[in-house]
Amino acid sequence: MEEKARAFIEALGGKDNIVEIEGCITRLRGTLRDPSKIDLKKLMTLGVIGRPIIMGKGVQIVVGTHAELIGSAMNKIMKES
């Protein structure tokens, strides 16, 4: 799961671009500093369902039932550095 979490961090513009991220039942929800840094092609290769929903600096990405695991792993990685 750590490798997938790192890939999501990169696709969302890197650690410095993510203000907060959390996984709920089927999606990742978060706030980004600059949503234009999202790499849509990379996100699609990670198996997201549909296109991300971007509202201002907020983003929602449907990833399936493992969203909480990905979100937790992303937060752990981002706290490490």
mmCIF file of the N, C-alpha and C atoms, coordinates in Angstrom:
data_MODEL
# 
_entry.id   MODEL 
# 
loop_
_atom_site.group_PDB 
_atom_site.id 
_atom_site.type_symbol 
_atom_site.label_atom_id 
_atom_site.label_alt_id 
_atom_site.label_comp_id 
_atom_site.label_asym_id 
_atom_site.label_entity_id 
_atom_site.label_seq_id 
_atom_site.pdbx_PDB_ins_code 
_atom_site.Cartn_x 
_atom_site.Cartn_y 
_atom_site.Cartn_z 
_atom_site.occupancy 
_atom_site.B_iso_or_equiv 
_atom_site.pdbx_formal_charge 
_atom_site.auth_seq_id 
_atom_site.auth_comp_id 
_atom_site.auth_asym_id 
_atom_site.auth_atom_id 
_atom_site.pdbx_PDB_model_num 
ATOM 1   N N  . MET A 1 1  ? 0.830   -1.201 0.000   1.00 0.00 ? 1  MET A N  1 
ATOM 2   C CA . MET A 1 1  ? 0.000   0.000  0.000   1.00 0.00 ? 1  MET A CA 1 
ATOM 3   C C  . MET A 1 1  ? 0.868   1.256  0.000   1.00 0.00 ? 1  MET A C  1 
ATOM 4   N N  . GLU A 1 2  ? 2.066   1.164  0.588   1.00 0.00 ? 2  GLU A N  1 
ATOM 5   C CA . GLU A 1 2  ? 2.944   2.329  0.656   1.00 0.00 ? 2  GLU A CA 1 
ATOM 6   C C  . GLU A 1 2  ? 3.342   2.807  -0.743  1.00 0.00 ? 2  GLU A C  1 
ATOM 7   N N  . GLU A 1 3  ? 3.633   1.881  -1.635  1.00 0.00 ? 3  GLU A N  1 
ATOM 8   C CA . GLU A 1 3  ? 4.022   2.257  -2.998  1.00 0.00 ? 3  GLU A CA 1 
ATOM 9   C C  . GLU A 1 3  ? 2.881   2.986  -3.712  1.00 0.00 ? 3  GLU A C  1 
ATOM 10  N N  . LYS A 1 4  ? 1.661   2.487  -3.531  1.00 0.00 ? 4  LYS A N  1 
ATOM 11  C CA . LYS A 1 4  ? 0.492   3.127  -4.151  1.00 0.00 ? 4  LYS A CA 1 
ATOM 12  C C  . LYS A 1 4  ? 0.272   4.515  -3.537  1.00 0.00 ? 4  LYS A C  1 
ATOM 13  N N  . ALA A 1 5  ? 0.447   4.640  -2.228  1.00 0.00 ? 5  ALA A N  1 
ATOM 14  C CA . ALA A 1 5  ? 0.284   5.930  -1.554  1.00 0.00 ? 5  ALA A CA 1 
ATOM 15  C C  . ALA A 1 5  ? 1.299   6.934  -2.082  1.00 0.00 ? 5  ALA A C  1 
ATOM 16  N N  . ARG A 1 6  ? 2.542   6.498  -2.265  1.00 0.00 ? 6  ARG A N  1 
ATOM 17  C CA . ARG A 1 6  ? 3.575   7.387  -2.815  1.00 0.00 ? 6  ARG A CA 1 
ATOM 18  C C  . ARG A 1 6  ? 3.205   7.837  -4.225  1.00 0.00 ? 6  ARG A C  1 
ATOM 19  N N  . ALA A 1 7  ? 2.642   6.945  -5.013  1.00 0.00 ? 7  ALA A N  1 
ATOM 20  C CA . ALA A 1 7  ? 2.229   7.284  -6.372  1.00 0.00 ? 7  ALA A CA 1 
ATOM 21  C C  . ALA A 1 7  ? 1.092   8.307  -6.354  1.00 0.00 ? 7  ALA A C  1 
ATOM 22  N N  . PHE A 1 8  ? 0.167   8.168  -5.418  1.00 0.00 ? 8  PHE A N  1 
ATOM 23  C CA . PHE A 1 8  ? -0.925  9.148  -5.298  1.00 0.00 ? 8  PHE A CA 1 
ATOM 24  C C  . PHE A 1 8  ? -0.371  10.514 -4.875  1.00 0.00 ? 8  PHE A C  1 
ATOM 25  N N  . ILE A 1 9  ? 0.578   10.523 -3.948  1.00 0.00 ? 9  ILE A N  1 
ATOM 26  C CA . ILE A 1 9  ? 1.189   11.789 -3.517  1.00 0.00 ? 9  ILE A CA 1 
ATOM 27  C C  . ILE A 1 9  ? 1.824   12.481 -4.716  1.00 0.00 ? 9  ILE A C  1 
ATOM 28  N N  . GLU A 1 10 ? 2.572   11.720 -5.496  1.00 0.00 ? 10 GLU A N  1 
ATOM 29  C CA . GLU A 1 10 ? 3.224   12.280 -6.678  1.00 0.00 ? 10 GLU A CA 1 
ATOM 30  C C  . GLU A 1 10 ? 2.191   12.805 -7.676  1.00 0.00 ? 10 GLU A C  1 
ATOM 31  N N  . ALA A 1 11 ? 1.123   12.037 -7.899  1.00 0.00 ? 11 ALA A N  1 
ATOM 32  C CA . ALA A 1 11 ? 0.089   12.435 -8.864  1.00 0.00 ? 11 ALA A CA 1 
ATOM 33  C C  . ALA A 1 11 ? -0.664  13.685 -8.417  1.00 0.00 ? 11 ALA A C  1 
ATOM 34  N N  . LEU A 1 12 ? -0.687  13.933 -7.112  1.00 0.00 ? 12 LEU A N  1 
ATOM 35  C CA . LEU A 1 12 ? -1.367  15.125 -6.599  1.00 0.00 ? 12 LEU A CA 1 
ATOM 36  C C  . LEU A 1 12 ? -0.426  16.324 -6.472  1.00 0.00 ? 12 LEU A C  1 
ATOM 37  N N  . GLY A 1 13 ? 0.752   16.224 -7.054  1.00 0.00 ? 13 GLY A N  1 
ATOM 38  C CA . GLY A 1 13 ? 1.666   17.364 -7.080  1.00 0.00 ? 13 GLY A CA 1 
ATOM 39  C C  . GLY A 1 13 ? 2.735   17.334 -6.004  1.00 0.00 ? 13 GLY A C  1 
ATOM 40  N N  . GLY A 1 14 ? 2.860   16.231 -5.298  1.00 0.00 ? 14 GLY A N  1 
ATOM 41  C CA . GLY A 1 14 ? 3.897   16.098 -4.275  1.00 0.00 ? 14 GLY A CA 1 
ATOM 42  C C  . GLY A 1 14 ? 3.434   16.494 -2.883  1.00 0.00 ? 14 GLY A C  1 
ATOM 43  N N  . LYS A 1 15 ? 4.240   16.145 -1.909  1.00 0.00 ? 15 LYS A N  1 
ATOM 44  C CA . LYS A 1 15 ? 3.919   16.405 -0.496  1.00 0.00 ? 15 LYS A CA 1 
ATOM 45  C C  . LYS A 1 15 ? 3.625   17.870 -0.218  1.00 0.00 ? 15 LYS A C  1 
ATOM 46  N N  . ASP A 1 16 ? 4.411   18.752 -0.831  1.00 0.00 ? 16 ASP A N  1 
ATOM 47  C CA . ASP A 1 16 ? 4.253   20.185 -0.563  1.00 0.00 ? 16 ASP A CA 1 
ATOM 48  C C  . ASP A 1 16 ? 2.953   20.752 -1.117  1.00 0.00 ? 16 ASP A C  1 
ATOM 49  N N  . ASN A 1 17 ? 2.331   20.024 -2.036  1.00 0.00 ? 17 ASN A N  1 
ATOM 50  C CA . ASN A 1 17 ? 1.085   20.511 -2.626  1.00 0.00 ? 17 ASN A CA 1 
ATOM 51  C C  . ASN A 1 17 ? -0.150  20.034 -1.852  1.00 0.00 ? 17 ASN A C  1 
ATOM 52  N N  . ILE A 1 18 ? 0.015   19.063 -0.981  1.00 0.00 ? 18 ILE A N  1 
ATOM 53  C CA . ILE A 1 18 ? -1.113  18.491 -0.247  1.00 0.00 ? 18 ILE A CA 1 
ATOM 54  C C  . ILE A 1 18 ? -1.218  19.150 1.125   1.00 0.00 ? 18 ILE A C  1 
ATOM 55  N N  . VAL A 1 19 ? -2.318  19.865 1.335   1.00 0.00 ? 19 VAL A N  1 
ATOM 56  C CA . VAL A 1 19 ? -2.567  20.497 2.635   1.00 0.00 ? 19 VAL A CA 1 
ATOM 57  C C  . VAL A 1 19 ? -3.087  19.450 3.603   1.00 0.00 ? 19 VAL A C  1 
ATOM 58  N N  . GLU A 1 20 ? -4.076  18.669 3.145   1.00 0.00 ? 20 GLU A N  1 
ATOM 59  C CA . GLU A 1 20 ? -4.623  17.573 3.949   1.00 0.00 ? 20 GLU A CA 1 
ATOM 60  C C  . GLU A 1 20 ? -5.240  16.544 3.009   1.00 0.00 ? 20 GLU A C  1 
ATOM 61  N N  . ILE A 1 21 ? -5.265  15.304 3.485   1.00 0.00 ? 21 ILE A N  1 
ATOM 62  C CA . ILE A 1 21 ? -5.869  14.221 2.705   1.00 0.00 ? 21 ILE A CA 1 
ATOM 63  C C  . ILE A 1 21 ? -6.429  13.208 3.689   1.00 0.00 ? 21 ILE A C  1 
ATOM 64  N N  . GLU A 1 22 ? -7.578  12.658 3.365   1.00 0.00 ? 22 GLU A N  1 
ATOM 65  C CA . GLU A 1 22 ? -8.148  11.602 4.199   1.00 0.00 ? 22 GLU A CA 1 
ATOM 66  C C  . GLU A 1 22 ? -8.902  10.625 3.312   1.00 0.00 ? 22 GLU A C  1 
ATOM 67  N N  . GLY A 1 23 ? -8.923  9.405  3.743   1.00 0.00 ? 23 GLY A N  1 
ATOM 68  C CA . GLY A 1 23 ? -9.676  8.389  3.029   1.00 0.00 ? 23 GLY A CA 1 
ATOM 69  C C  . GLY A 1 23 ? -10.978 8.134  3.745   1.00 0.00 ? 23 GLY A C  1 
ATOM 70  N N  . CYS A 1 24 ? -12.075 8.166  3.007   1.00 0.00 ? 24 CYS A N  1 
ATOM 71  C CA . CYS A 1 24 ? -13.337 7.736  3.585   1.00 0.00 ? 24 CYS A CA 1 
ATOM 72  C C  . CYS A 1 24 ? -13.762 6.476  2.845   1.00 0.00 ? 24 CYS A C  1 
ATOM 73  N N  . ILE A 1 25 ? -14.967 6.097  2.902   1.00 0.00 ? 25 ILE A N  1 
ATOM 74  C CA . ILE A 1 25 ? -15.385 4.773  2.464   1.00 0.00 ? 25 ILE A CA 1 
ATOM 75  C C  . ILE A 1 25 ? -14.836 4.377  1.091   1.00 0.00 ? 25 ILE A C  1 
ATOM 76  N N  . THR A 1 26 ? -15.030 5.206  0.082   1.00 0.00 ? 26 THR A N  1 
ATOM 77  C CA . THR A 1 26 ? -14.561 4.835  -1.254  1.00 0.00 ? 26 THR A CA 1 
ATOM 78  C C  . THR A 1 26 ? -13.729 5.905  -1.936  1.00 0.00 ? 26 THR A C  1 
ATOM 79  N N  . ARG A 1 27 ? -13.494 7.018  -1.261  1.00 0.00 ? 27 ARG A N  1 
ATOM 80  C CA . ARG A 1 27 ? -12.764 8.089  -1.938  1.00 0.00 ? 27 ARG A CA 1 
ATOM 81  C C  . ARG A 1 27 ? -11.750 8.776  -1.047  1.00 0.00 ? 27 ARG A C  1 
ATOM 82  N N  . LEU A 1 28 ? -10.779 9.371  -1.713  1.00 0.00 ? 28 LEU A N  1 
ATOM 83  C CA . LEU A 1 28 ? -9.816  10.238 -1.049  1.00 0.00 ? 28 LEU A CA 1 
ATOM 84  C C  . LEU A 1 28 ? -10.357 11.654 -1.147  1.00 0.00 ? 28 LEU A C  1 
ATOM 85  N N  . ARG A 1 29 ? -10.373 12.359 -0.051  1.00 0.00 ? 29 ARG A N  1 
ATOM 86  C CA . ARG A 1 29 ? -10.817 13.758 -0.021  1.00 0.00 ? 29 ARG A CA 1 
ATOM 87  C C  . ARG A 1 29 ? -9.683  14.574 0.550   1.00 0.00 ? 29 ARG A C  1 
ATOM 88  N N  . GLY A 1 30 ? -9.450  15.716 -0.066  1.00 0.00 ? 30 GLY A N  1 
ATOM 89  C CA . GLY A 1 30 ? -8.361  16.520 0.441   1.00 0.00 ? 30 GLY A CA 1 
ATOM 90  C C  . GLY A 1 30 ? -8.394  17.947 -0.055  1.00 0.00 ? 30 GLY A C  1 
ATOM 91  N N  . THR A 1 31 ? -7.415  18.698 0.418   1.00 0.00 ? 31 THR A N  1 
ATOM 92  C CA . THR A 1 31 ? -7.226  20.082 0.022   1.00 0.00 ? 31 THR A CA 1 
ATOM 93  C C  . THR A 1 31 ? -5.808  20.214 -0.516  1.00 0.00 ? 31 THR A C  1 
ATOM 94  N N  . LEU A 1 32 ? -5.698  20.861 -1.662  1.00 0.00 ? 32 LEU A N  1 
ATOM 95  C CA . LEU A 1 32 ? -4.400  21.063 -2.298  1.00 0.00 ? 32 LEU A CA 1 
ATOM 96  C C  . LEU A 1 32 ? -4.060  22.544 -2.337  1.00 0.00 ? 32 LEU A C  1 
ATOM 97  N N  . ARG A 1 33 ? -2.789  22.840 -2.346  1.00 0.00 ? 33 ARG A N  1 
ATOM 98  C CA . ARG A 1 33 ? -2.364  24.231 -2.492  1.00 0.00 ? 33 ARG A CA 1 
ATOM 99  C C  . ARG A 1 33 ? -2.625  24.710 -3.922  1.00 0.00 ? 33 ARG A C  1 
ATOM 100 N N  . ASP A 1 34 ? -2.335  23.851 -4.911  1.00 0.00 ? 34 ASP A N  1 
ATOM 101 C CA . ASP A 1 34 ? -2.495  24.214 -6.316  1.00 0.00 ? 34 ASP A CA 1 
ATOM 102 C C  . ASP A 1 34 ? -3.055  23.021 -7.093  1.00 0.00 ? 34 ASP A C  1 
ATOM 103 N N  . PRO A 1 35 ? -4.379  22.968 -7.276  1.00 0.00 ? 35 PRO A N  1 
ATOM 104 C CA . PRO A 1 35 ? -4.993  21.840 -7.982  1.00 0.00 ? 35 PRO A CA 1 
ATOM 105 C C  . PRO A 1 35 ? -4.511  21.666 -9.422  1.00 0.00 ? 35 PRO A C  1 
ATOM 106 N N  . SER A 1 36 ? -3.934  22.705 -10.021 1.00 0.00 ? 36 SER A N  1 
ATOM 107 C CA . SER A 1 36 ? -3.443  22.575 -11.396 1.00 0.00 ? 36 SER A CA 1 
ATOM 108 C C  . SER A 1 36 ? -2.230  21.646 -11.483 1.00 0.00 ? 36 SER A C  1 
ATOM 109 N N  . LYS A 1 37 ? -1.639  21.304 -10.335 1.00 0.00 ? 37 LYS A N  1 
ATOM 110 C CA . LYS A 1 37 ? -0.492  20.393 -10.330 1.00 0.00 ? 37 LYS A CA 1 
ATOM 111 C C  . LYS A 1 37 ? -0.901  18.918 -10.372 1.00 0.00 ? 37 LYS A C  1 
ATOM 112 N N  . ILE A 1 38 ? -2.195  18.638 -10.359 1.00 0.00 ? 38 ILE A N  1 
ATOM 113 C CA . ILE A 1 38 ? -2.661  17.254 -10.434 1.00 0.00 ? 38 ILE A CA 1 
ATOM 114 C C  . ILE A 1 38 ? -2.286  16.666 -11.791 1.00 0.00 ? 38 ILE A C  1 
ATOM 115 N N  . ASP A 1 39 ? -1.695  15.488 -11.769 1.00 0.00 ? 39 ASP A N  1 
ATOM 116 C CA . ASP A 1 39 ? -1.343  14.766 -12.987 1.00 0.00 ? 39 ASP A CA 1 
ATOM 117 C C  . ASP A 1 39 ? -2.466  13.760 -13.270 1.00 0.00 ? 39 ASP A C  1 
ATOM 118 N N  . LEU A 1 40 ? -3.442  14.183 -14.089 1.00 0.00 ? 40 LEU A N  1 
ATOM 119 C CA . LEU A 1 40 ? -4.612  13.343 -14.361 1.00 0.00 ? 40 LEU A CA 1 
ATOM 120 C C  . LEU A 1 40 ? -4.232  12.014 -15.006 1.00 0.00 ? 40 LEU A C  1 
ATOM 121 N N  . LYS A 1 41 ? -3.274  12.036 -15.912 1.00 0.00 ? 41 LYS A N  1 
ATOM 122 C CA . LYS A 1 41 ? -2.862  10.791 -16.577 1.00 0.00 ? 41 LYS A CA 1 
ATOM 123 C C  . LYS A 1 41 ? -2.317  9.800  -15.564 1.00 0.00 ? 41 LYS A C  1 
ATOM 124 N N  . LYS A 1 42 ? -1.496  10.287 -14.641 1.00 0.00 ? 42 LYS A N  1 
ATOM 125 C CA . LYS A 1 42 ? -0.936  9.404  -13.625 1.00 0.00 ? 42 LYS A CA 1 
ATOM 126 C C  . LYS A 1 42 ? -2.036  8.870  -12.710 1.00 0.00 ? 42 LYS A C  1 
ATOM 127 N N  . LEU A 1 43 ? -2.974  9.735  -12.322 1.00 0.00 ? 43 LEU A N  1 
ATOM 128 C CA . LEU A 1 43 ? -4.086  9.276  -11.484 1.00 0.00 ? 43 LEU A CA 1 
ATOM 129 C C  . LEU A 1 43 ? -4.856  8.158  -12.174 1.00 0.00 ? 43 LEU A C  1 
ATOM 130 N N  . MET A 1 44 ? -5.101  8.306  -13.465 1.00 0.00 ? 44 MET A N  1 
ATOM 131 C CA . MET A 1 44 ? -5.871  7.297  -14.188 1.00 0.00 ? 44 MET A CA 1 
ATOM 132 C C  . MET A 1 44 ? -5.127  5.955  -14.204 1.00 0.00 ? 44 MET A C  1 
ATOM 133 N N  . THR A 1 45 ? -3.803  5.985  -14.254 1.00 0.00 ? 45 THR A N  1 
ATOM 134 C CA . THR A 1 45 ? -3.042  4.730  -14.249 1.00 0.00 ? 45 THR A CA 1 
ATOM 135 C C  . THR A 1 45 ? -3.077  4.053  -12.882 1.00 0.00 ? 45 THR A C  1 
ATOM 136 N N  . LEU A 1 46 ? -3.476  4.796  -11.850 1.00 0.00 ? 46 LEU A N  1 
ATOM 137 C CA . LEU A 1 46 ? -3.547  4.236  -10.497 1.00 0.00 ? 46 LEU A CA 1 
ATOM 138 C C  . LEU A 1 46 ? -4.890  3.560  -10.221 1.00 0.00 ? 46 LEU A C  1 
ATOM 139 N N  . GLY A 1 47 ? -5.749  3.516  -11.223 1.00 0.00 ? 47 GLY A N  1 
ATOM 140 C CA . GLY A 1 47 ? -7.012  2.794  -11.081 1.00 0.00 ? 47 GLY A CA 1 
ATOM 141 C C  . GLY A 1 47 ? -8.128  3.585  -10.446 1.00 0.00 ? 47 GLY A C  1 
ATOM 142 N N  . VAL A 1 48 ? -8.092  4.915  -10.561 1.00 0.00 ? 48 VAL A N  1 
ATOM 143 C CA . VAL A 1 48 ? -9.201  5.694  -10.013 1.00 0.00 ? 48 VAL A CA 1 
ATOM 144 C C  . VAL A 1 48 ? -10.448 5.448  -10.839 1.00 0.00 ? 48 VAL A C  1 
ATOM 145 N N  . ILE A 1 49 ? -11.591 5.640  -10.225 1.00 0.00 ? 49 ILE A N  1 
ATOM 146 C CA . ILE A 1 49 ? -12.878 5.409  -10.881 1.00 0.00 ? 49 ILE A CA 1 
ATOM 147 C C  . ILE A 1 49 ? -13.424 6.757  -11.321 1.00 0.00 ? 49 ILE A C  1 
ATOM 148 N N  . GLY A 1 50 ? -13.525 6.974  -12.611 1.00 0.00 ? 50 GLY A N  1 
ATOM 149 C CA . GLY A 1 50 ? -13.979 8.260  -13.130 1.00 0.00 ? 50 GLY A CA 1 
ATOM 150 C C  . GLY A 1 50 ? -12.897 9.310  -13.003 1.00 0.00 ? 50 GLY A C  1 
ATOM 151 N N  . ARG A 1 51 ? -13.288 10.550 -13.192 1.00 0.00 ? 51 ARG A N  1 
ATOM 152 C CA . ARG A 1 51 ? -12.343 11.664 -13.077 1.00 0.00 ? 51 ARG A CA 1 
ATOM 153 C C  . ARG A 1 51 ? -12.442 12.273 -11.680 1.00 0.00 ? 51 ARG A C  1 
ATOM 154 N N  . PRO A 1 52 ? -11.334 12.828 -11.185 1.00 0.00 ? 52 PRO A N  1 
ATOM 155 C CA . PRO A 1 52 ? -11.376 13.490 -9.876  1.00 0.00 ? 52 PRO A CA 1 
ATOM 156 C C  . PRO A 1 52 ? -12.337 14.674 -9.911  1.00 0.00 ? 52 PRO A C  1 
ATOM 157 N N  . ILE A 1 53 ? -12.970 14.912 -8.788  1.00 0.00 ? 53 ILE A N  1 
ATOM 158 C CA . ILE A 1 53 ? -13.843 16.080 -8.640  1.00 0.00 ? 53 ILE A CA 1 
ATOM 159 C C  . ILE A 1 53 ? -13.004 17.165 -7.981  1.00 0.00 ? 53 ILE A C  1 
ATOM 160 N N  . ILE A 1 54 ? -12.860 18.293 -8.662  1.00 0.00 ? 54 ILE A N  1 
ATOM 161 C CA . ILE A 1 54 ? -12.059 19.393 -8.140  1.00 0.00 ? 54 ILE A CA 1 
ATOM 162 C C  . ILE A 1 54 ? -12.982 20.588 -7.921  1.00 0.00 ? 54 ILE A C  1 
ATOM 163 N N  . MET A 1 55 ? -13.030 21.072 -6.680  1.00 0.00 ? 55 MET A N  1 
ATOM 164 C CA . MET A 1 55 ? -13.852 22.223 -6.327  1.00 0.00 ? 55 MET A CA 1 
ATOM 165 C C  . MET A 1 55 ? -12.973 23.217 -5.599  1.00 0.00 ? 55 MET A C  1 
ATOM 166 N N  . GLY A 1 56 ? -12.563 24.258 -6.293  1.00 0.00 ? 56 GLY A N  1 
ATOM 167 C CA . GLY A 1 56 ? -11.624 25.196 -5.691  1.00 0.00 ? 56 GLY A CA 1 
ATOM 168 C C  . GLY A 1 56 ? -10.326 24.469 -5.408  1.00 0.00 ? 56 GLY A C  1 
ATOM 169 N N  . LYS A 1 57 ? -9.920  24.448 -4.142  1.00 0.00 ? 57 LYS A N  1 
ATOM 170 C CA . LYS A 1 57 ? -8.694  23.746 -3.763  1.00 0.00 ? 57 LYS A CA 1 
ATOM 171 C C  . LYS A 1 57 ? -8.987  22.349 -3.218  1.00 0.00 ? 57 LYS A C  1 
ATOM 172 N N  . GLY A 1 58 ? -10.276 21.993 -3.193  1.00 0.00 ? 58 GLY A N  1 
ATOM 173 C CA . GLY A 1 58 ? -10.665 20.672 -2.715  1.00 0.00 ? 58 GLY A CA 1 
ATOM 174 C C  . GLY A 1 58 ? -10.681 19.655 -3.837  1.00 0.00 ? 58 GLY A C  1 
ATOM 175 N N  . VAL A 1 59 ? -10.378 18.425 -3.493  1.00 0.00 ? 59 VAL A N  1 
ATOM 176 C CA . VAL A 1 59 ? -10.380 17.349 -4.480  1.00 0.00 ? 59 VAL A CA 1 
ATOM 177 C C  . VAL A 1 59 ? -10.984 16.094 -3.864  1.00 0.00 ? 59 VAL A C  1 
ATOM 178 N N  . GLN A 1 60 ? -11.734 15.365 -4.690  1.00 0.00 ? 60 GLN A N  1 
ATOM 179 C CA . GLN A 1 60 ? -12.262 14.062 -4.295  1.00 0.00 ? 60 GLN A CA 1 
ATOM 180 C C  . GLN A 1 60 ? -11.936 13.086 -5.407  1.00 0.00 ? 60 GLN A C  1 
ATOM 181 N N  . ILE A 1 61 ? -11.375 11.936 -5.022  1.00 0.00 ? 61 ILE A N  1 
ATOM 182 C CA . ILE A 1 61 ? -10.959 10.933 -5.995  1.00 0.00 ? 61 ILE A CA 1 
ATOM 183 C C  . ILE A 1 61 ? -11.530 9.595  -5.563  1.00 0.00 ? 61 ILE A C  1 
ATOM 184 N N  . VAL A 1 62 ? -12.357 9.000  -6.404  1.00 0.00 ? 62 VAL A N  1 
ATOM 185 C CA . VAL A 1 62 ? -12.946 7.699  -6.088  1.00 0.00 ? 62 VAL A CA 1 
ATOM 186 C C  . VAL A 1 62 ? -11.911 6.620  -6.408  1.00 0.00 ? 62 VAL A C  1 
ATOM 187 N N  . VAL A 1 63 ? -11.537 5.869  -5.377  1.00 0.00 ? 63 VAL A N  1 
ATOM 188 C CA . VAL A 1 63 ? -10.519 4.829  -5.543  1.00 0.00 ? 63 VAL A CA 1 
ATOM 189 C C  . VAL A 1 63 ? -11.022 3.441  -5.159  1.00 0.00 ? 63 VAL A C  1 
ATOM 190 N N  . GLY A 1 64 ? -12.187 3.344  -4.570  1.00 0.00 ? 64 GLY A N  1 
ATOM 191 C CA . GLY A 1 64 ? -12.719 2.049  -4.146  1.00 0.00 ? 64 GLY A CA 1 
ATOM 192 C C  . GLY A 1 64 ? -12.604 1.858  -2.643  1.00 0.00 ? 64 GLY A C  1 
ATOM 193 N N  . THR A 1 65 ? -12.864 0.650  -2.210  1.00 0.00 ? 65 THR A N  1 
ATOM 194 C CA . THR A 1 65 ? -12.975 0.369  -0.776  1.00 0.00 ? 65 THR A CA 1 
ATOM 195 C C  . THR A 1 65 ? -11.657 0.431  -0.010  1.00 0.00 ? 65 THR A C  1 
ATOM 196 N N  . HIS A 1 66 ? -10.543 0.594  -0.700  1.00 0.00 ? 66 HIS A N  1 
ATOM 197 C CA . HIS A 1 66 ? -9.249  0.696  -0.025  1.00 0.00 ? 66 HIS A CA 1 
ATOM 198 C C  . HIS A 1 66 ? -8.828  2.154  0.183   1.00 0.00 ? 66 HIS A C  1 
ATOM 199 N N  . ALA A 1 67 ? -9.760  3.086  0.050   1.00 0.00 ? 67 ALA A N  1 
ATOM 200 C CA . ALA A 1 67 ? -9.466  4.519  0.190   1.00 0.00 ? 67 ALA A CA 1 
ATOM 201 C C  . ALA A 1 67 ? -8.879  4.857  1.562   1.00 0.00 ? 67 ALA A C  1 
ATOM 202 N N  . GLU A 1 68 ? -9.433  4.284  2.615   1.00 0.00 ? 68 GLU A N  1 
ATOM 203 C CA . GLU A 1 68 ? -8.931  4.587  3.966   1.00 0.00 ? 68 GLU A CA 1 
ATOM 204 C C  . GLU A 1 68 ? -7.492  4.128  4.136   1.00 0.00 ? 68 GLU A C  1 
ATOM 205 N N  . LEU A 1 69 ? -7.158  2.970  3.589   1.00 0.00 ? 69 LEU A N  1 
ATOM 206 C CA . LEU A 1 69 ? -5.787  2.468  3.686   1.00 0.00 ? 69 LEU A CA 1 
ATOM 207 C C  . LEU A 1 69 ? -4.820  3.371  2.934   1.00 0.00 ? 69 LEU A C  1 
ATOM 208 N N  . ILE A 1 70 ? -5.210  3.800  1.739   1.00 0.00 ? 70 ILE A N  1 
ATOM 209 C CA . ILE A 1 70 ? -4.357  4.688  0.947   1.00 0.00 ? 70 ILE A CA 1 
ATOM 210 C C  . ILE A 1 70 ? -4.184  6.024  1.674   1.00 0.00 ? 70 ILE A C  1 
ATOM 211 N N  . GLY A 1 71 ? -5.282  6.592  2.154   1.00 0.00 ? 71 GLY A N  1 
ATOM 212 C CA . GLY A 1 71 ? -5.225  7.871  2.858   1.00 0.00 ? 71 GLY A CA 1 
ATOM 213 C C  . GLY A 1 71 ? -4.333  7.807  4.092   1.00 0.00 ? 71 GLY A C  1 
ATOM 214 N N  . SER A 1 72 ? -4.461  6.746  4.864   1.00 0.00 ? 72 SER A N  1 
ATOM 215 C CA . SER A 1 72 ? -3.624  6.577  6.063   1.00 0.00 ? 72 SER A CA 1 
ATOM 216 C C  . SER A 1 72 ? -2.149  6.455  5.688   1.00 0.00 ? 72 SER A C  1 
ATOM 217 N N  . ALA A 1 73 ? -1.868  5.677  4.642   1.00 0.00 ? 73 ALA A N  1 
ATOM 218 C CA . ALA A 1 73 ? -0.485  5.500  4.198   1.00 0.00 ? 73 ALA A CA 1 
ATOM 219 C C  . ALA A 1 73 ? 0.083   6.818  3.674   1.00 0.00 ? 73 ALA A C  1 
ATOM 220 N N  . MET A 1 74 ? -0.738  7.599  2.967   1.00 0.00 ? 74 MET A N  1 
ATOM 221 C CA . MET A 1 74 ? -0.281  8.899  2.460   1.00 0.00 ? 74 MET A CA 1 
ATOM 222 C C  . MET A 1 74 ? 0.082   9.821  3.622   1.00 0.00 ? 74 MET A C  1 
ATOM 223 N N  . ASN A 1 75 ? -0.773  9.873  4.627   1.00 0.00 ? 75 ASN A N  1 
ATOM 224 C CA . ASN A 1 75 ? -0.519  10.734 5.790   1.00 0.00 ? 75 ASN A CA 1 
ATOM 225 C C  . ASN A 1 75 ? 0.739   10.307 6.546   1.00 0.00 ? 75 ASN A C  1 
ATOM 226 N N  . LYS A 1 76 ? 0.939   9.009  6.672   1.00 0.00 ? 76 LYS A N  1 
ATOM 227 C CA . LYS A 1 76 ? 2.136   8.494  7.351   1.00 0.00 ? 76 LYS A CA 1 
ATOM 228 C C  . LYS A 1 76 ? 3.386   8.923  6.590   1.00 0.00 ? 76 LYS A C  1 
ATOM 229 N N  . ILE A 1 77 ? 3.374   8.779  5.280   1.00 0.00 ? 77 ILE A N  1 
ATOM 230 C CA . ILE A 1 77 ? 4.529   9.163  4.449   1.00 0.00 ? 77 ILE A CA 1 
ATOM 231 C C  . ILE A 1 77 ? 4.781   10.656 4.555   1.00 0.00 ? 77 ILE A C  1 
ATOM 232 N N  . MET A 1 78 ? 3.727   11.461 4.502   1.00 0.00 ? 78 MET A N  1 
ATOM 233 C CA . MET A 1 78 ? 3.898   12.912 4.533   1.00 0.00 ? 78 MET A CA 1 
ATOM 234 C C  . MET A 1 78 ? 4.401   13.406 5.891   1.00 0.00 ? 78 MET A C  1 
ATOM 235 N N  . LYS A 1 79 ? 4.093   12.697 6.966   1.00 0.00 ? 79 LYS A N  1 
ATOM 236 C CA . LYS A 1 79 ? 4.558   13.083 8.302   1.00 0.00 ? 79 LYS A CA 1 
ATOM 237 C C  . LYS A 1 79 ? 6.026   12.710 8.522   1.00 0.00 ? 79 LYS A C  1 
ATOM 238 N N  . GLU A 1 80 ? 6.513   11.730 7.754   1.00 0.00 ? 80 GLU A N  1 
ATOM 239 C CA . GLU A 1 80 ? 7.884   11.254 7.921   1.00 0.00 ? 80 GLU A CA 1 
ATOM 240 C C  . GLU A 1 80 ? 8.921   12.308 7.535   1.00 0.00 ? 80 GLU A C  1 
ATOM 241 N N  . SER A 1 81 ? 8.561   13.188 6.594   1.00 0.00 ? 81 SER A N  1 
ATOM 242 C CA . SER A 1 81 ? 9.597   14.137 6.171   1.00 0.00 ? 81 SER A CA 1 
ATOM 243 C C  . SER A 1 81 ? 9.215   15.561 6.434   1.00 0.00 ? 81 SER A C  1 
# 
